[in-house]
Amino acid sequence: MLIGEYRSKVGEKKRVSLPNKLRKELGKNLILTRGYEKSLVLVNKEMWESIAGEVVSGSFINKSIRDTSRFLIGSASEINPDNQGRIVIPQGLYEYAQLSKEAVFIGLVNWVEIWDKKNWKARLNYLKEHGDEIADELSKMSSKK
């Protein structure tokens, strides 16, 4: 299961080591794409097919589907870790996530988010400050089902 928080240095060639636990769970054939809130999303090919299928299953004439496809699928890259478990972050994704010296990997069961350390700290502070509001919204959503 993809869970936990891990840190890794970002090398000068935009190379970063995948944490061993996540590497074992994800396998070798990976997809890296934009995530929300300036994060990146890393999944294996099987999960990617599920995500991409959900994104493109609607009508091409729907603007939200086109925009989501552009955002997630348009930025996706196939990634294969080297023998030491390192991946190279493509330039566009590196810039989008504002990566610098340290990356934070967050395992979220089905996918992994990759954050710049500074951006992750800011997001974590937001979650701490607004946790009750977020829980209330989720409660409202689940009661509507």
C-alpha positions in Angstrom: 0.0 0.0 0.0 1.3 3.5 -0.9 1.3 5.3 2.4 3.6 7.5 4.4 5.7 10.6 4.1 9.3 10.4 2.8 12.0 13.0 1.8 14.7 12.9 -0.8 17.3 15.3 -2.1 16.9 16.6 -5.6 20.1 16.3 -7.6 21.5 18.9 -10.0 20.2 16.9 -13.1 16.7 17.0 -11.6 17.2 13.5 -10.4 15.5 12.2 -7.3 15.6 8.8 -5.5 12.3 7.1 -5.0 11.9 6.0 -1.4 12.5 2.2 -1.3 9.0 1.3 0.2 7.3 3.3 -2.6 9.5 1.9 -5.3 8.7 -1.6 -4.3 4.9 -0.9 -4.3 4.9 1.1 -7.6 7.2 -1.2 -9.7 9.2 0.0 -12.7 6.9 1.4 -15.4 5.6 4.7 -14.0 3.8 7.7 -15.1 4.5 11.2 -13.7 2.2 14.1 -14.3 0.9 17.4 -12.8 -1.1 17.2 -9.7 -3.1 19.9 -8.0 -1.7 22.6 -5.6 1.7 22.5 -7.4 2.3 18.8 -6.7 3.2 16.0 -9.0 1.4 12.7 -9.2 3.3 9.4 -9.6 1.5 6.2 -10.4 2.2 2.8 -12.0 0.8 2.1 -15.5 -2.1 0.1 -14.1 -3.4 3.0 -12.0 -2.7 5.4 -14.8 -5.0 3.5 -17.1 -7.7 3.8 -14.5 -7.1 7.5 -14.0 -6.8 8.3 -17.7 -9.9 6.2 -18.4 -12.0 8.3 -15.9 -10.7 11.5 -17.4 -11.5 10.8 -21.0 -14.7 8.8 -20.5 -16.9 11.8 -21.0 -17.7 13.8 -24.0 -15.0 15.6 -26.0 -17.3 18.6 -26.3 -17.4 19.0 -22.5 -14.9 21.9 -21.7 -14.1 20.5 -18.2 -13.1 17.1 -19.6 -10.9 18.8 -22.2 -9.3 21.0 -19.6 -8.7 18.1 -17.2 -7.3 16.0 -20.0 -4.9 18.9 -20.9 -3.9 19.3 -17.3 -3.3 15.7 -16.3 -2.8 13.7 -19.5 -1.1 16.5 -21.5 1.8 16.8 -19.0 2.2 13.0 -18.4 5.6 11.4 -18.9 6.6 7.7 -18.8 9.3 7.3 -16.1 11.5 4.3 -15.5 13.7 4.3 -12.4 17.4 3.5 -12.9 19.0 0.6 -11.0 19.4 2.8 -7.9 15.7 3.8 -7.9 16.3 7.3 -9.2 14.0 9.1 -11.6 14.6 12.3 -13.7 11.9 14.9 -13.4 11.1 16.4 -16.8 11.8 20.1 -17.0 8.1 21.2 -17.4 7.0 19.1 -14.4 10.1 20.3 -12.4 9.1 23.9 -13.0 5.4 23.3 -12.4 6.1 21.8 -8.9 8.7 24.5 -8.1 11.1 21.8 -7.0 14.3 22.9 -5.4 16.7 21.0 -3.1 14.4 18.6 -1.3 11.3 16.7 -2.5 8.6 15.2 -0.2 6.8 12.0 -1.3 3.3 11.5 0.1 1.8 8.0 -0.4 -2.0 8.3 -0.8 -3.0 4.6 -1.2 -3.4 4.6 -5.0 -0.9 7.3 -6.0 2.1 9.2 -4.7 2.3 13.0 -4.6 5.7 14.7 -5.0 6.0 18.2 -3.4 8.8 20.7 -3.0 9.5 20.8 0.7 8.5 24.4 1.1 5.2 24.0 -0.8 4.4 20.9 1.3 5.0 22.7 4.5 2.6 25.5 3.4 0.0 22.9 2.3 0.3 21.0 5.6 -0.2 24.3 7.5 -3.3 25.0 5.4 -4.6 21.5 6.2 -4.0 22.0 9.9 -5.7 25.3 10.0 -8.7 24.2 7.9 -9.1 20.5 9.0 -12.5 21.0 10.6 -13.9 22.8 7.6 -12.6 20.1 5.2 -14.1 17.4 7.4 -17.5 19.2 7.5 -17.5 19.5 3.6 -16.7 15.8 3.3 -19.4 14.9 5.8 -21.9 17.0 3.7 -20.9 15.3 0.5 -21.2 11.8 2.0 -24.6 12.6 3.5 -25.9 13.6 0.0 -25.2 10.1 -1.4 
